[in-house]
Amino acid sequence: MRLKYSLYFFVALTFCACSETKYVPEGKYLLNNVKVKSEPPTKGVNPAEMKAYVRQVGNARWFSAVKIPLATYSLSGRDSTKWLNRLLRSIGEAPVIYDSVSTRRSMEDLQMQLVNMGYLRASVDAMTKSKNQKVNVTYLLHPGKPYFIRNVDYFIQDSVIARLLELDKEENRKLKKGMLFSVENLDGERKRITQQLTNLGYYRFNKEFITFQADSVGEQDIDIVLVLRKYHDSEGKEYPHRRYVVRNVNFKSGDREDSVIHLRHGVLKRNTYVQENEYYSADDLQNTYNHFGRLGAVRYTNISWNELPDSNLLDCQIQISTNKPSTLSFQPEGTNTAGDLGFAASLTYQNRNLFRGSENLAIELRGAYEAIKGLEGYSNHNFLEYSLGTKLTFPRFIAPFLPSGFQRRVNATSEVSLLYDLQNRPEFHRRVFSVGWRYKWNDSRHHDVYRIDLLDLNYISMPWISDTFKKEYLDDTQSRNAILRYNYENLFIMKFGVGYSYNNGIIAIKANAETAGNLLGLMANTFGFHRNADGKFTFLDVAYAQYVKFDLDVTRTINFNYYNQLVFHAGLGVAYPYGNSTILPFEKRYFSGGANSVRGWSVRSLGPGKYISRDGRIDFINQTGDMKLDFNIEYRAHLFWKLGMALFADAGNIWTLRNYDDQPGGQFKLSQFLKQMAVSYGLGFRFNFDYFVLRFDMGMKAVNPAYEEGDERFPIVHPRLSRDFAFHFAVGLPF
């Protein structure tokens, strides 16, 4: 059987290879492969990065191996009037025809880049090898020896600027002795000086006023003189650079000449960083754009400058156009919970400018219905949910005692939220009331985002539980239901949380920490709160939860090229109940398996530890834990059109920190946790529609920690599709 499949695969590859030259004209060559090599290998020259300067590369390859897009194009017939041929050509890729002119220009570009990198005597050769109407091109780089900066001098023709630049500290300068003589280093100093001067009032200054004089000394040393020239007009006359001061800052509506800006004057001033009677600053201009741009009430902002004749004064005009303040939206949706079909609908009112300060008020009314089948012993077979939520967001800090400089430097939002949720199930009725107050901010100059949940209150009430549910799960002390019983009692959660995230496109970090019940615990011990029958302190006759929780996610992306990337991900979560709690609330417990975890298992079907499910009706409770580990590696490749593919391997599990009788084998032990790590592998397809990504992942179990031996322990050796396969559909990337 394996031999037959291997033969099919070989025949398919052969067909793809033979069809590649179908649309290559006679006398022309298909550009099959392009390589860049350094001769000899040089530490400062990366051939993979230098390939970006090659003007013509071959057709795209799946996973850097097979040219399926070209093969798809070649499957089309020559009759372009047929829709199938047009479809194949649109999703495929036409053959890249070798062009000798592009090769010659690529050699020139590669040589120029080597010179720019400091290899002034570099040269480039190109070797071609053709066969069967295909050609391979290899670019040989000969960098030679790099040149270094020996001395740096500054010649500033403008005396005022010279005095300002004399205040520079030596460590702030981008050019230093011993550095590589490269265009990147030279241009870095030009940009630094230009940025500094445009922030000191030099409105008309640009980096073209800065040039360099270089003199080679010895075999590999260069002496540099940075020349900053005076301002010269269209007639070639030179003058000292003019340092501008802002005279007036005026606001104007962008809709009509006589229209009014629907924002308070204080809001306009708070978001305006351009100040009257201060020197012009490019950073202040950009900060003004950034802060107005983040106001939900503002549609667009345009800032113009008027230079007063024969003076160093500037007038600033800020033109603002606002959005419609109120919107009303309706959103229906279909639901499918474990095969039970239903529908939901939400009606949302939004006001983006409630107090004329770009405050955003959102009120959402939501209803849901689900037809529940196969549930015996219950009078009502349907699920109903109604919720009313409101959220008010301020585009600034609503907090006392914060320095005004800090508030102006960061982009901040303050949010107040209220939610009431009513759920009626055949087994029970649940009511949830939530109140939240949180802050979120980031510094526009960095990649960091911070969050503080200053207040988060949740009151969970269970006004009715059916007799059947009580008898089967809650009152029977012989069944495995301690965790279940805890999560069907009235509960009060008062938590405080902080969060941090960082993302520069290569490394992404998310960290969150929260704690609940500490303030109530202090008050309970101080004032002697009432205890219930289980010995737990109560607040307003309801036991409160007490725990601490920490989560960390790290993602590292390696981009090989536009079509291929490798992504590593690691996640850790730990939560510990203490004081007034011995079990975590269900919403705070961890689960494993599913589209964003170990994808060889379906959601909530893995762990904790080596725990094995015995009763599928309550596994959603028992297969949860206090600790979670995830390790993922994923190779992503763009195929063609909107379609991408991924090969992945996942490892992880969940554990409990306490030893619960209901979850045998689930407690974390340092000596055993490696043996209890689940491993899976699989293949995924992704449709990238720019605004969202549809993801289909197919995972297979490789190592199953629920078994200590036998075929079930290592499914990778003894795979069984019905037992080891899991399919996942999701929106967005897994990490």
N, C-alpha and C positions, 0 to 999 in steps of 0.2 A: 504493500500500500504506500509506504513512504517513498519507495523507488518510483512509483507511478506519479506521485505528486511532484517529486523532484524533476522527473522528465517533463511534466507539464510546465513547470517553472522555467526550465532550460529552454523549451520551445518558445515560450512567451518572450523571454529575453532576446532570443535569436530573432524573432519577428520584429521586436522593437528596434534592434540594431539594424536590420536590413531595410526597414522603412524610413530610417532617418534621412536618407538622401533622396527621397521620392520627389521633393519639390526643390532640389538643388539644380540650377540650370547647368546645361552642358558647358564644360570648360571652367566651371566655378567649383569652389570647395566649401564644404561645411566646416565651420570653425568648431572642432571637436573638443579641444581642451586647451586651456591657457595656464601656464605656470610661471611663477616669478621666483628666481633663485639669486642668491648673493654669492659671488665668487671673489675672494674667499668669504665664508660666513663671517659677518661682522656684528658685534654685540649691539650696536646702536641702530641697526637696520633690520626691520622685521619684514620679510617678504610678503607675509599675509596682509599686512597693512599697506604695503606698497602696491599691491594688486588693485587698490582703489583708483590708481592713476592710469590703469590700462583702459583705453577707450573702448575696446571691443572684447567681450568675453563670450563664452559659449552659452548654449541653451541651459535653462535651469534643470537641475537634477534633484530627484526625490532622494532625501537623506544623503545628498552629495554622491549618489551612485547612478541611478537610472533616470534617463531623460524621458519620463512619461509625458510631460506636456508636449514635447516635440512629437512623440509617438501618437498622441491624441490628434494633433494637427494633421499628421500624415495619414491617419485613418480616413480623413475626408476625401471625397471625390473631387474631380476637377470641375464639375458642374456647380457653379456658385448659386444657381437659382433654386437648388433644393435646400430646404430648411435644415435637414440633418447635416449637410456639409457646412452650412454657415454656423450651426451650433458647435460642431467639432472644432472649427477654426477659431471661434470666439473664446472657447474655454481652453483651447490648446495654445501652443506657441510656435510661430513660424520659425523655420531654420535660420540660424545666423550665418550669413554668407561671409566668408573671409575677405577682408579688405586690406590690401597691402599699405594703402595710405594711412589707415587707422593704426597699423602696426608702427609705421615710421613716426607718426605723431605721438604714439604711446611711448616710444623710445625717448623722444624729446621731453615729454612730460616727466618721465621717470628720472631722467638726468637732471632736469630742473629741480625736481623735488629733492634729490640727493644733494645738489648744490645748496638749496635752501636749508637743508639739515646740517650744513657745515662741511660737507665733503666736496670741496671746491674743485677737485681734479677727478671727479667721478665720470664714468662712462658706462654706456649700456649697449649690449648686443642683443640681437633677436635671432633665435634658431627656429626654423620651420621644418616639419617632417610630415609629408603627405602620403596617403595611401587610401585607395578605394573612395576617391572623391571626398576625403576628409583630411583636415590638416590640424596638426598640433603645433602650438607656438610656445616657446620657452624664452622668457626674457632673462638675460644674465646681467646682473648688476655688478659693477666693479667700483665700489665706493672709494677705495684708496684711503688715505689717512685724513682724519677730521682736523679741522682748524679750531683753535681756541682763542678766547679773548684774553689779551695780556694786560692792556690798560684801557680805561674808559675816561674820557674827558667830556665836559659839557661846555658848549659855546652858545650862550643865550644872548641874542642881539637886543632883546627887550629888557631894559634895566629893571622895570617893576616886576616882571615875571621872574627875572633872575633872583631878586630878593625873596620872592615867595618860594621858589624852588630850593633856595639855600636852606630853608627850614626843614626840608626833607631829611628824614633819618636815613642813614646808610642802609639799614636792613629793609626799608620799604622799596628800594630801587630794584628793578627787574634785571638790570645788567650788572654783573660783578666779574671780577677777575677770575679766570679759570673756567668760565662757562663756555659751552659750545657756541661757536660762531654760527648761529642759525637765524633764519628769518623769523621764526617763532619767538625767539628770545628778544630780537630787536623790536619786533612789532609789539611785544608785550610791554616794553618800556614806553613806546609811543602812545599806546592806549592808556597806560597809567597816567602819564603826564596830561594827556588830553582830558581824561576824566577829572583829574584834579582841577585843571584850569576851568573847565566848564561848570564845575561846582563852586568856583570862586568868582563868578561874574562874567567870564569871557564867553559871551553868548555866541559870537561868530567864530570861535576858535575850533579848528579841526586838526586831525593828525597829519594832514598834508603839509602843515607848516613845520613839521619836524623831519629832518633828513639825517643821513649818516655819511660820514667819511671814514673809509677803512684803509689801512695801510698794513701790508703783510710784513712781518718781521721774523726772519728765520723760516724754517720749513713749515711750522704748524701754528705760529702765533700771529695774532691780528691786533693792531692798535685801532681803537674806535674813537671818533669824535662825534658826539650828538650835537647837531646844529638846529637851534630853534630860531627861525627867521621872523622878522617883523611882518606886520600885516601889509599886504600890497593890494591896491585897488585894480580896476580893470585897465587903467593906463600904466600900470607898472610902478606907480609911486609907492614908497614904503612909509608906514606910520607905526607908532607903538600900538599894540593891541588895546582896544577899548574895553574897559571893565564896566559892565552895565549894572544899573540899579533898577529894581522894580518900583515904578511910581504908583500905579493904581491897579487893583484887581477888581474886575467887574464880572457880574454874572448875567447871563442872557438865556432865555428859553430857546430851545432849538426848534420849537414847533412853528410859532408865528412871532412876528415882531412885537405884537401887543399882548402875547400870552404870558401867563404867570408860571413861575417854577413852583411846583407843588411840594416844596421842601422848606422846612424852617430855616431861617437865616443862620441860626446856630449850627445846624447840620451842615450847611454849605461851608461855613468857616472851619468847622472841625475837620472836614475832609479835604480842605485846601491847604497844601503845604507851601505853596508860593506865597511869600509874605511881602507886604508893602514896606518900602524903605530898607529892603535887604538886597544883597547882591543876588543876581540871577543864579540859579542852581539847576542843573540838569536832573539831579536826583530828586529835588523837590518837585519838578515837573512830572517825573515818572511816578512818584508817590501819589501825586494828585490824581493822575489817571487811574492808578491801581485802586485807590480808595473809593473813588466814584464808581469805578467799574464793578465793584463788589456789592454795591447797593442795589437791591432788587427793584427798587422803584425807578432806577435810572436805565433808560434804553441805550443811550450812547452819550459820550462826552467828547467835545472838541475844544482844544485850547489853542488860541492864536495869540501872536505877539505883534505889537505895533511899536516900531522904533521911532522915537521923536527925532526930527531932523536936527543935526548939529548938536547932539547931546548924547549923554550916556544913559538916558532914561528909557525904560520900557514900560508899556502898558499891556496888561494881561487881560484877555477876555476869555471867560470860561462859559462855553455854550453847552447847555444841558437839556436833553430831551427825556421826559419821563414816560413810563409805561402806564397803561390803564390800571387804576388802583385795584379793581375788584374783578375776580373771575369766578365762575361756577362750572364745575366739571362733574361728569357722571362716568363711572367706570365699572362695567360688568366683567365678570370672570367666571370660568368654570373650574370646578375642584374635583379631585379624585384622591381620596384618602383610603389606601389599602383596598381599592376596588369599590368603595362607596362613592357614588357620583353625587354631585351637588352643584350649587351655583351661589355666587355672592355678588353684591353690588355695593358701591360706595358713592356717596354724594359729598363733594368737597367744595367748600367756599373758601376763597383766599383773598386777603386784602394785603397788598404789598407796601402800603403806605398808611398804616393805621393812624399814627399820630403825626403825620407829615415829617417823619424822620426815617423813612424806609423800614419801619417795623413791619414784620411779616406775620399776619395772623392767619392761621389755617384751622378750619373746623371741619371735621370729617364725621359723617354718619355712615355706618356700615352695617349691613345685614347679610347673613349667610344661612343657607339651608342645605342639609345633606340627608339623603335617604339612606338609612342604615339597614343593611340586610343581614340575615343569618344570626341575629342576636336574640336568643331564646330566653324566656323568663322575665321579659321586661314589657311593660304596658305600652310605652311610647317607643316607636321604632325610628324616630327621626331626630336630627340634631338641628337646633336653632341657636343662632348667635346674633346679638345686637351690641354695637359699641358706639360710643360717642367720645370723640377725642378732640382736644384743642391744643394748639401749640403756638406760642407767641415768641418770635425771635427778634432780638435787637441787634443791629450791626455794630455793636460796641460792647464794652464792659459795663454792666450795671452793678457796680461794686464801689464802696467807699475806700478812701485811703490809698488808691493806686496812683503812682506818680504820673503826671500828665505826659512826660516824655516817653514812658513805657507804653501808655495807651496810644500815642500817636505813631509809635514805631511799629506796632504789630497790627495785624488784621484779626479782629476778635468778633465773636458773636456770643450773646447771652440768650439762653433759651429757658422758657417756663412752659411746662406741659401738664395737662390733666387728661386722664383717661378713665372711662367707666366701661367695663366689658361684662356682658351678661351671656352665659352659656348654659343651655339646657340640653342635656344628654339623657338618653334612656336610663343610664346608670346613676346620674347625679346632676345637680345644678351647681354651677360655680359662678361667683361674682368676684371681679377684680377691680379695685380702685387704686389708681397710681397718681402720684404727684412727683414732678421732677424739676430740678433747677440745676442747669449745667452751663459751663463755659468752654469755649473752644477758640484757640488762637494760633497763629503762626507768624513768624517773621518773614516778610516777603523776600528777604535776602538769603534765606536758607531753605533747606528741604524738610525742616522739622515742623510737626504739628502737635499741639498739646491739647489735652482735654481734662477738665475737672468736673465730676458729678458731685456738686456740692451737697445736694439733697436728693435722695431718691427713696420715696416711700411707696410701699406696696402692701395693700390690705387684701388678703385672699379669704373669701368667705364661702363656706359650703352649706347653704341653707337647707338642702334636701339631698339625701342619699337613699336610693331604693333599698328595700329590704333584701332583695336578691343579691345586690352588690355587697351589702354589709355581710350577709351570711357567707358568701363564697370567698370573699377576699379580706374583709376588715375584722370580722369577729372570730374567725377560725384561727386560733393560735397555733394550730398544727401546720398550717400552710406557710409558704415562704413569702410573707407579706409585711414585714416590719417597715421596710422602706415605703411600700405602698400605703400602709396605714398613715404614716407620717405626712404623706403628700395629699391626703384627703381630710386633713384637719384644718380648722381656721388658723391662719398664720399671718404674722405681721413682720415685714422686712423693712428695716431702715438702714440704708447703706450709704457709704461714701466711696467714691472711686476716682482714680486718676488714669490717664492714658497718654501714650507717646507713640508717634509714628514718624518714620523717616523713609524717604524714597527718592533716590537720584537716578532712577531708571536702570541701575545695575544692581544695587543692594537695597532691599526693602526690609524695614524692621517695624514690628508692631508689638507694643508692650502695654499691658493693662493690669491694674491692681485694684482690688476693692475689698472693703471690709464692712461687715454689718453687725449691728447690735452692740457695739462697744459703748456708745453713749448711754443706751438703755441699760446695759449691764452695770455701768457705773452708778446710774440713778437707782437701779434695783437694789444694789448692795448698800447704797447710802440711805435710801428712804424705806427700805424693806418692802418691796413690791410683793403683792400676793402671789402665792405659788398654786398651781393647779394640782390635779390628782396625780400627775406624773412627776411632780416635784419641780416643774419649770416655772420660772418667773413669768408673769403675764403683764401686759400693758393694755389697758382698756378691756380687760378680761380675755385677752388673746395672747397666746404664747408668741414670743418674738424669736426670730432666727438670729444666730450668732455664728459667724464664720469669717475666714479670710481666704482670698482667692488671687492667684497670679497667673497671667498668660503671656507667653512670648512666642513670636513667629519671626523667622528670619528667612529671606529668600534671596538667592544669588543667581543672576542671569549672565550667561556667557554668550555673546552674539558672535557667531562665526562669520555670518554675512546676512544679507537681507532675508534669505530663505531659511536659514538654519540657526537654531539657538538651543542651548542646554541650560536647564533651570534646576537648581537645587533648593530644597525647602526643608526646614526643620521647625517643629512646633512642640512646645512644652506647656502644659497646664497643670496647676496644682491648686486644690482647694481643700481646706481643712475646717470641719465643724468643731466648735468648742463651746465652753461655757454653757449657755442655755440650749445648745443643740448637740445631738450626737449623730445626726444625719443631715446632709445638705438638702435644701429645697430642690425639687425635681428640676426646675429651670436652671439651676446652677451646676447640676451634675454634668459630667462629660459622657459622650458616647463615641463609638468608633465605627468605622465602615461608612460607606456612602460615597457620594461624588467628590467630596473634598478631603477624604481621609484615605484609608486603606481600601482601594477600589475593588479588591477581590471579594469583598463582603458587601452585602446590601446595608442600608442605613440602620443603625442601632442593632446590629446582629453580631458584633464582635466583642468578646470580653465580658466582664473584666478578668484579666489574667487568663487562667485556663478553665474558667467557668463554662459549663455546657448547659445549654437551655434544656429545660424539661417540660415547660408549659408555655406554649407560644402565646397564650392569651395575656400573660403579664410580663413577657420578656422585655417590653418597652420600659418597664420599671427596673427589673433586675439586671439588665445589660447596660448599666450606667456605672460610673465610678467617680472617684475623687481626684484622679490623676490621669493625664493623657500624654502620650508621646507619639509623634508623627515624623517620619523621615521619608522624603520623596525625591525622586530624580526623574526628570522628564525631558526627552529630546523632541523638540518641536520643529516641524518642517512645513514650509508653504508649498502646496502642490500646484494648484492653478486656480484661476478665477478667485472665488472667495473661500476656497476649500484648503484646509490645512490638516496635517496628520501629526500624531504624537505617539511615541513609544514611552512607556512609563514603568517604573518599579516603585512600590510603596512598602513601607514597614512601619509597624506601630501597634499600639494596644492601649487599653485603659486598665486602671487598677483602683482598688479601694485602699485607703490608708488605715482604716480600722478593719477588724475582722468581723464581718457580718455573717451570721448563720445562714442567711438567705442567699449568700453568694459564695459558696465554697470554692476555694482556689482563686479567689479574686483579689486577695490582699497583696500589696506590693512588698516584695522581699528582694533586697539587693542581690542576693546570691542566685535568684531564679529568674529575674526579669528578662535577661537575654534569651532564655529558653522560651519565654512567653511572648516574644515578639512575633507578631503575624507578618507574613511577607506575601505580596501579590505582584503580579505583572500584568501588562495589557497593552491594548491598542486603542487609540481614540481618534475621532474626526471632529473638526471644528469648522463651523461656518462663520466667518468674520464679516459682519455687515457694518463695520466701523462703529456704529452706535451701540451695538451689543454683539455678543458672541454666543452662538448655539453650540453646545458641546454634547457629543455622544461618546462615552467611554465604555469599553468592554474589558472587564478585569477577570483574571483567573487567580485562584488561590495557589500559592507556592509552598508556604509553610503554615500549618494550622496549629496554633498552640493549645487548642482544646483537647488534642490527642497527644499522647506521649510516645506512641509507636504505631506501626502498621501503615497501610496505604493512606489513611486519613491524615497522618502526621505530615507527609511530604507529597501533597497533590501534584507538585511539579514533576515528580517522577511517575506518579500514577494518576494522571488527570482524568476527571469524569465531568463532562459538560453539565449534566443535570445537577451535580453536587457542588461544583467549584466555580461556576460562571456567574457573573453579576453584570447587569447592564445598567448604565446610569445616563440620564438625560438631565442637563443642567444649563443654566444661563450664566455666562461668564467663565473665566479661567479658574482652575482649582486653587491657584495661589500665585 
